[in-house]
């Protein structure tokens, strides 16, 4: 049996899952199930544990290894599970020698069940060349890891460490490699990519890195950036959105809330007006740009009026792709000690936010009827526009290819199109 990587949570884990597979295979590990865990909420960790128990029942002879943020932050929680054979940290999971200790020959000789380093001691983010992403139309490239900020609801810095950037040259080399392998779209990812470059010589910005990347890899068809903090966007990135069509017109904002008091209690870097100003400025530079956002519903102390400010912002900024999370208290964070909003209210507020986002999305999709656009094919008859809208195609196309299609209809949060 070959090794299986089970990823949970963010895009970073998808990227790192490919590295884990490469390193584990290189080390000669076999018949292992490696759970790349998420710790963003207590519910996320519950899902990981549930999956581990199910996996053990269905695969009694497999080696079960747990890694990722959950393993980094609380390794004992997973080491105490009888289903788990080994726990390794976020630094260790990217090294082949970690899996050499667990290969078929010396598995029984391994005495340490936990192999987890102090993540705060890690000063660099190693660059790993990923040749392909199985079953994916687009490839992810890690440009940064860790976070220097301490939002009151977030435990992730303790799983990822402080902010560390990958040097520009290594990013360019990896993107060239992926483009030569046939990938038409690259997504730059990290824990806090808005902070890219602050730790590198010369302090390059995210925008300057993107500019260099696009200049040095002219065959790259599409570049997409993952979630960013609006107030950290630099001049170069604004300029690229205005003038570089290969940079996709879709921005996902790390918003979390639309009320100033809630944002202050979250220790976020922006206020409500910052988001409105950001969206207005970017639309002036590139009128077709669309926005998504992460929003937490029912953060501690959030009143009805505070929530209404967030709900109103969805309409005022015309946010169409919402990732909404009912607040989930995370042990070890300051927010977990604040006065909590009732769970029923959190769920109700989350539903209202999702409805508002779907309303905006529906309106946007209907406005696309009659438009001819480029589609990145993900499966034979499914693809995405430059604006990240899901499209159902009328005929089979080659996954990973970019084709032209005419939008004919919009329904169920999707576009329907005829291939030209």
Beta strands, then each sheet from edge to edge (+ up, - down):
strand 1: 4-7
strand 2: 32-37
strand 3: 63-68
strand 4: 86-88
strand 5: 114-115
strand 6: 139-142
strand 7: 144-145
strand 8: 164-165
strand 9: 185-189
strand 10: 222-225
strand 11: 250-256
strand 12: 290-297
strand 13: 319-326
strand 14: 372-379
strand 15: 382-384
strand 16: 390-393
strand 17: 402-411
strand 18: 414-419
sheet 1: 1+ 2+ 3+ 4+ 5+
sheet 2: 6+ 9+ 10+
sheet 3: 7+ 8-
sheet 4: 11+ 12+ 13+
sheet 5: 14+ 15- 16+ 18+ 17- 14+
end
